[in-house]
Amino acid sequence: MTLLNEQQITDGLTHLDDWEWDREHHEIRRTVKMPDFMSAIHLITAIAHVAEQANHHPDMDIRYNKVTFHQTTHAAHGITENDMQLAARIDELVADAQPRG
Ligand SMILES: C[C@H](O)[C@H](O)[C@H]1CNC2=NC(N)=NC(=O)C2=N1
């Protein structure tokens, strides 16, 4: 599990939807707004299944209809390829759940 360098993280973000890199917290982060609370819960559940299969888990924070995903590799104290891959899967599930963006 190799940490990505600055260049690799910046490049990786160009292939993702609205993720931002928080260097201080060693994570990438995306917030999405769903129509309502239950849609947000369904989205989180779908992501939980994918995360469990990948054995790589995002931190997910839900406030009514807003969900924030925090992605980092705890064991490596930073961002790895696993984080980029899971972020891409999260983007797909968000796009499926929220077709109009
Ligand atoms: C033992 C097992 O591989 C781990 O504890 C996994 C599970 N999911 C994980 N998820 C994330 N995001 N970072 C980790 O370091 C991590 N470790």
The ligand as an SDF file (V2000), in Angstrom:
LIG
                    3D

 17 18  0  0  0  0  0  0  0  0999 V2000
   -7.4630   -5.1990    8.2260 C   0  0  0  0  0  0  0  0  0  0  0  0
   -8.0220   -4.3720    7.1340 C   0  0  0  0  0  0  0  0  0  0  0  0
   -7.3330   -4.4830    5.9500 O   0  0  0  0  0  0  0  0  0  0  0  0
   -8.2280   -2.9800    7.4740 C   0  0  0  0  0  0  0  0  0  0  0  0
   -8.3360   -2.6370    8.7560 O   0  0  0  0  0  0  0  0  0  0  0  0
   -8.6960   -2.0080    6.4860 C   0  0  0  0  0  0  0  0  0  0  0  0
  -10.1700   -1.9030    6.3960 C   0  0  0  0  0  0  0  0  0  0  0  0
  -10.6160   -0.7200    5.7170 N   0  0  0  0  0  0  0  0  0  0  0  0
   -9.8260    0.3460    5.6140 C   0  0  0  0  0  0  0  0  0  0  0  0
  -10.2870    1.4470    5.0700 N   0  0  0  0  0  0  0  0  0  0  0  0
   -9.5500    2.5330    4.9640 C   0  0  0  0  0  0  0  0  0  0  0  0
  -10.0630    3.6190    4.4090 N   0  0  0  0  0  0  0  0  0  0  0  0
   -8.2890    2.5540    5.4070 N   0  0  0  0  0  0  0  0  0  0  0  0
   -7.7030    1.4880    5.9720 C   0  0  0  0  0  0  0  0  0  0  0  0
   -6.5360    1.5620    6.3640 O   0  0  0  0  0  0  0  0  0  0  0  0
   -8.4770    0.3280    6.0850 C   0  0  0  0  0  0  0  0  0  0  0  0
   -8.0010   -0.7920    6.6060 N   0  0  0  0  0  0  0  0  0  0  0  0
  1  2  1  0
  2  3  1  0
  2  4  1  0
  4  5  1  0
  4  6  1  0
  6  7  1  0
  6 17  1  0
  7  8  1  0
  8  9  1  0
  9 10  2  0
  9 16  1  0
 10 11  1  0
 11 12  1  0
 11 13  2  0
 13 14  1  0
 14 15  2  0
 14 16  1  0
 16 17  2  0
M  END
$$$$
